Amino acid sequence: MYETTVLKLPADFEGEVIATLLSRTAGSRRAVLYLHGFTDYFFQDHLADFYLDQGVDFYALDLRKYGRSLLPHQTRGLIRSVTDYFPEIDQAVRIIRESHDELVVNAHSTGGLVAALWADRVRGRGLVDGLVLNSPFFDLNVPLPLRLAADLLKTPLSYTTRPLPLGVSTAYGKSIHRDHGGEWEFDLELKPIGGFDVHAAWLAAIRRAQRRLHRGLAVDVPVLVLASSTGLRVRDFVPEARSADIVLDPRQIARWSTAVGPHVTCVRVQDGVHDLVLSAEPVRKQVFDHIERWQRAYL
């Protein structure tokens, strides 16, 4: 069972904002804070089990406009800057640091991009002791002309309520959800099979954040970047989707990993899916083994 804490945040352009901090603790002085990705929320109980078995208290944050934090008046996932997420991360870290001496941020996909920029902002303050980035969203997995087109979104405030006509891909959702032959059960209202609409404002915010990372950050703690060994670009489900990252390009993740800071370990995981801890059991065991070895070496 998780303890739930609702974090009240300053209103944004759509009104009231909250975030939701979940926790399972056993009185350790070590803690991990999990940040999810786009079209996502925390449901990976086995990840919490792994950390608790390592003697690490577990916390997870449903960011604003996602999962348990989505309010009726809000547009799913819509932000104008990735720094919009910093206030809830700051609040969560303050709460955790009141009773813990060590904190690692474990973040997936878009959460990995946000975590890297947040850690760069707070460097030198001793708030975080390490980052574990699971398939972080370091670049767009689209052809170069589309990446250049995304960079032309110079006035995102004009597009905040209009989704981009990108179509729907159900391949990743079907590859992991139990109803479609996958292994995992999650709330399809909170994490739809076809994902969320992508808005120009959100895409422009992501591209600004990615360009900032590409120029180079200076995160001053050890960083573990995990990515699949294989990328596959498909819109409709194929069996190979259960052994590859079909959301991001792992080569881009590896390329940009050293832009996070001076102390980065990058590991490519054979047959991993986009959220590596949702891979097949032998693969996710490798993922957990990599995290455990990294923790012993650097924390």
C-alpha angles and dihedrals in degrees: 000000000000128000110227125213120184112214114211111215136185113276118261133201091296097046132246116034132193137168127202124226116199122193142185111182139175101187097273122152088221123077143177127207117206123209119192131215137243117307087015149103135182114289103129099114092168089062089057089047091053094053094043089052087055091054094256123131112233129226129172129189124211098205124222115295093014135099114323090004098058111114124201095251095050132098109232112262095345116154135151096215135012086235086072085081095055096085094060092044089050091050093047092049092050090053093047095045091056089075106018135072097197130042131183122186113218109192136176130212110313087012088058092056091047092047092052093052092043092050090049090053094051098041115140093026098093094233097127131033101193147350129230108193116193110200093328118206097245097148142006115269094220134102116283095256090058091048089053090048090052089054090058091068093107098152105044095160088075091061105043098121102034118085119221116249095246098132127228128287118195097175098101095042092050092047093061109026119095094226089065100042098278126122104243137083118208137153108273091202090060097035109025120201090238096044129227130307113269114229126202092238091055093046092048090050091051093049092050089051092047092049089050090053092046090057087058135264128219104220104173101206132073114281129200115199116192124191137162120263090231137047125197127184111211135139098197125053119270125171090249088066088079092065104038142053104259094173104054135020109251090205090063090048091053092045095054098036094094090054089074096072146307097284110055131147114197119196126185112209118211113238094358121157124220095276095044095201088060092058122113113295098260090049097048089048087060089050092053091046090054092050092048093050091047091051092051092048101046111019 
